[in-house]
Amino acid sequence: MLGTFDNDNPETSIKGFPWHPHRGIETVTYLLNGEVQNGDSLGNSGVIRDGGCQSITAGSVIIHHEMPHVTSNMLGVQLWVNLPAEHKIIAPKYRDFTRSDIPRVDGGISTLSGKLIRKLLSKNTTAAAPSAAAG
């Protein structure tokens, strides 16, 4: 599933997504404009900024939150991938990429692609068991 978010009303964009669980999926969030604070039950946290990307492999289970900072325009996409049955119980992973991690061409156009995402994910992996709070 591919979802988009495009919001130029700071009053509605600050509501975000408080703590919630995921299991058996992978999400990849790419932020064109704005800032989103995120954290998870593994102790990972960070801020996705303009041009940044974050990936979460929920695997067995992960609890996380995504809370936007007030900005004049929030614009991005989030891809949800259903993991194959044999990967639904793998250890959760979190990866965070800044704008500088993603190659650009012709005037700054991002070259974010499936091939690049797989390459980045294979080099930047943080894995840990879910916390007791994850259930």
Secondary structure, DSSP 8 states (H G I E B T S, - for coil): -EEEEEE--HHHHTT-EEEEEE-SEEEEEEEEES-EEEEETTS-EEEE-TT-EEEEE-TT-EEEEEEE---S-EEEEEEEEE--GGGTTS--EEEEE-GGGS-EETTTEE---HHHHHHHHHHS-EE----GGG-
